[in-house]
Amino acid sequence: MPRWLWYVPIGILIVVVAYNGAKLGLMRANVTESAVIDHYAGEYLKDHARLIGEGASLTDCLAIPGYDPGVWIEVRCTPPEGSAFLYGVRRDGALIYAARDEAAKPET
């Protein structure tokens, strides 16, 4: 067996790791704050319709920097008649948590 043939598996491994690294890097680089806010505002509309009913609007949502470790953005959507919907998002756009904030009820 030729000596160069021993290095073929290592070369294949290097190519696979480089491909996956480039793919993940491009995915992460193309995620913008606006895209994340738009996406989770749409999720809020679905969640609000399912849990409360109609009456939600995209303008109910805003985003703040995440305070928890690993949270890039927290999208807060506060309907006029209830508690806030919270969506914690990682840097790659993945959802970390979705919760209701009972303390964020509007004062009446």
C-alpha positions in Angstrom: 0.0 0.0 0.0 1.5 3.4 -1.0 2.4 5.7 1.8 0.4 8.7 0.3 -2.8 6.6 0.7 -2.5 6.9 4.4 -3.1 10.7 4.2 -6.3 10.4 2.1 -8.7 10.0 5.1 -7.1 13.0 6.8 -7.5 15.0 3.7 -11.2 14.0 3.4 -11.7 14.9 7.1 -10.1 18.4 6.5 -12.4 19.0 3.5 -15.5 18.0 5.4 -14.7 20.2 8.5 -13.8 23.2 6.2 -17.1 22.8 4.3 -19.2 22.6 7.5 -17.4 25.5 9.0 -17.9 27.7 6.0 -21.6 26.7 5.8 -22.2 27.5 9.4 -20.3 30.8 9.2 -22.3 31.9 6.2 -25.6 31.1 7.9 -24.6 33.0 11.0 -23.3 36.0 9.1 -26.5 36.4 7.1 -28.8 36.7 10.1 -29.8 40.3 10.8 -31.6 41.9 13.7 -34.4 43.0 11.4 -34.9 39.5 10.1 -35.1 38.1 13.6 -37.5 40.7 14.8 -39.8 40.3 11.7 -39.8 36.5 12.1 -40.6 36.5 15.8 -43.2 39.3 15.4 -44.9 36.9 12.9 -44.7 34.1 15.5 -46.3 36.5 18.0 -49.2 37.0 15.7 -49.7 33.2 15.5 -49.3 32.7 19.3 -51.7 35.6 20.1 -54.3 34.3 17.7 -54.0 30.8 19.2 -54.0 31.8 22.9 -56.0 35.1 23.1 -57.7 35.7 19.7 -57.5 38.5 17.2 -56.3 42.0 17.9 -52.5 41.6 17.7 -50.3 43.8 15.5 -46.7 43.7 14.3 -46.3 47.2 15.9 -46.8 45.6 19.4 -43.2 44.2 19.1 -39.8 45.6 20.0 -36.4 44.1 20.6 -33.9 44.7 23.3 -30.4 43.2 23.8 -30.5 39.9 25.7 -29.4 39.9 29.3 -29.1 36.1 29.8 -26.0 34.2 28.7 -26.4 33.1 25.1 -29.4 35.4 24.3 -28.6 37.8 21.5 -31.9 39.6 21.2 -35.1 39.4 23.3 -38.2 40.2 21.2 -41.0 41.6 23.4 -44.5 41.8 22.0 -47.0 43.5 24.3 -50.6 43.5 23.3 -52.8 46.3 24.5 -55.0 43.9 26.7 -52.6 41.4 28.2 -49.1 40.4 29.3 -46.1 40.5 27.1 -44.9 37.6 24.9 -41.1 37.2 25.2 -38.9 35.4 22.6 -35.2 34.9 23.5 -33.1 34.4 20.3 -29.5 33.2 19.8 -27.1 34.9 17.4 -27.9 32.3 14.7 -31.6 33.1 14.9 -32.6 30.0 16.9 -35.2 30.4 19.6 -33.9 29.8 23.1 -37.2 30.5 25.0 -40.7 31.7 24.5 -42.5 32.9 27.6 -45.3 35.2 28.9 -44.2 38.1 31.1 -47.0 38.6 33.7 -45.1 41.5 35.2 -45.3 43.4 31.9 -49.1 43.9 32.0 -50.0 47.4 31.1 -51.3 49.6 34.0 -54.9 50.5 33.9 
